[in-house]
Amino acid sequence: MSNSAQFVIAGNWKMNGMLDESLKFIDSLTENPNPTAVEMVICPPYTLLHPLAKPLAEKGVTLGAENMHFEASGAFTGEISPLMLKDAGCHYVILGHSERRDMMHEDHALLRKKLEAAWKHGLEPIFCIGEHLEEREAGTTNDVLKDQLAVLEGTDSSLPLVIAYEPVWAIGTGKTATPEQVSETHAFVHEELARLGRKCKVLYGGSVNPGNAESLMACQGVDGALVGGASLKADSFMDIVGAAARVAT
Ligand code: 13P
């Protein structure tokens, strides 16, 4: 089920995007320079999933959602179910984004339920992990990531999964982790995944932009990017896709 492209460049639009401007965004997307090397993904807010599914597919872009509830249906006012995401044409669903962990208090037990629900209904989770600034400064980054990844313990390793390492201090701040920090941390995440019996893509996220994308994608162990702000404009999103295509081997 997982795409075999070397890189995944996924846009997380967060709480941004109106219908008209989003259709214009899609119109302005240029051709993926190397679709076998780079998979393009857009995760818009729920209201745009149905109307964008077809136009994105026509441009070769995979659709994802930003979150979901773990139940398939029922009395959960305001929630969205995995079946609804499938019905809208989603392949991916972002789970465990730090904004949801921090603002909506999503914890490990809840995220385990969401992961299992995504797999049950044929969605591929983009599971986000990342440390806060105090944790990086205290030297506990690897402990934090290990703890977040422990949610995968005992899950079926043949089920599709993408990890996104997003240091919280780099999100929306314009501060990116240095290539050394990125390479070191991605090596640790891959090691930890191997210990859990998993081999999967690990994307980097946090202030990725056209200016830094090439050096970030060139870091050992980086298999793509989860992009917030710079994914809202078609030209900067395409520039990041282009940077990944240049780095692809
Ligand atoms: P920015 O690219 O805006 O820093 O956001 C990163 C992010 O949170 C993607 O999920």
Residues whose N, C-alpha, C, O or C-beta is under 5 A from the ligand:
A	BS01	13P	N12 A170 I171 G172 T173 G205 G206 S207 V208 L226 V227 G228 G229 A230
